[in-house]
Amino acid sequence: MRISSSTALVTGANRGIGRALVEALLARGAKRVYAAGRDTGALAAIVALDPSRVVALRLDVTERGDADAAARVAGDVDLVINNAGTLD
C-alpha cells in the first residue's frame, strides 16, 4: 500500500498508538487523514497537527449508526486502520 497521496481513516486516533499512526501517515505524505474517535473535542490536538489534511470524525466503533455516518462522510478512504478497542 502506498501511503503517499492516500486517504486514510484511523479509529481511536485521539491518543497513544492512534495518534502515532496519524503522525506517521502525515509524515509519509497522506493526502487526508480522518482521525476518528468517540469525542471529536478530544481530537482537536490531532487536527492541529495539520488542519488542512486532518479531519476529526466522530466514530464510536460499537455504534452502528456512527459507523454508517462515518462511511457517508469518509467515502474517499482507501486505507483503514482500525485501532479502536473496547474494554468490557
C-alpha positions in Angstrom: 0.0 0.0 0.0 1.4 3.4 -1.0 0.8 5.9 1.8 1.8 9.0 -0.3 -1.4 10.6 -1.7 -3.7 8.1 0.1 -6.7 9.0 2.1 -6.8 7.1 5.5 -9.1 6.7 8.4 -7.7 5.9 11.8 -10.0 4.8 14.6 -9.0 5.6 18.2 -6.9 8.5 16.9 -7.1 10.7 19.9 -4.1 9.3 21.8 -1.4 6.7 22.0 -1.0 4.3 19.1 -3.8 6.1 17.1 -2.1 9.5 17.4 1.2 7.9 16.4 -0.4 6.4 13.3 -1.9 9.7 12.3 1.5 11.3 12.7 3.2 8.6 10.6 0.6 8.9 7.9 1.1 12.6 7.7 4.9 12.2 7.6 4.6 9.8 4.8 2.5 12.1 2.6 -1.1 11.0 3.2 -3.4 13.4 1.3 -6.0 13.3 4.0 -6.4 11.5 7.3 -9.8 11.1 9.1 -8.9 11.0 12.7 -11.8 9.1 14.3 -12.9 8.9 17.9 -15.9 8.9 20.2 -15.3 12.6 21.3 -14.4 15.0 18.5 -13.3 17.5 21.1 -10.5 15.2 22.2 -9.3 15.1 18.6 -8.5 18.9 18.4 -4.8 18.4 19.1 -4.7 15.8 16.3 -6.4 18.1 13.8 -3.9 20.8 14.9 -1.0 18.7 13.6 -2.1 19.7 10.0 -5.6 21.2 9.8 -5.5 21.1 6.0 -5.1 17.3 5.9 -6.6 16.0 9.2 -10.4 15.8 9.6 -11.9 14.9 13.0 -14.6 12.3 12.6 -17.0 11.1 15.3 -17.0 7.3 15.4 -17.8 5.0 18.3 -17.0 1.6 16.7 -19.6 0.0 18.9 -22.4 2.1 17.4 -23.8 1.0 14.0 -25.2 4.5 13.4 -21.8 6.1 13.9 -20.2 3.7 11.5 -22.8 4.4 8.8 -22.4 8.1 9.3 -18.6 7.9 9.1 -18.9 5.9 5.9 -21.0 8.6 4.3 -18.6 11.4 5.3 -15.4 9.5 4.5 -16.3 7.8 1.2 -12.9 8.7 -0.3 -10.9 6.5 2.1 -8.6 3.9 0.6 -6.8 2.9 3.8 -8.5 2.0 7.1 -6.5 1.4 10.3 -8.9 0.0 13.0 -7.0 0.9 16.2 -10.1 1.5 18.4 -11.0 -1.1 21.0 -13.3 -1.5 24.0 -12.8 -2.7 27.5 -15.7 -4.8 28.8 
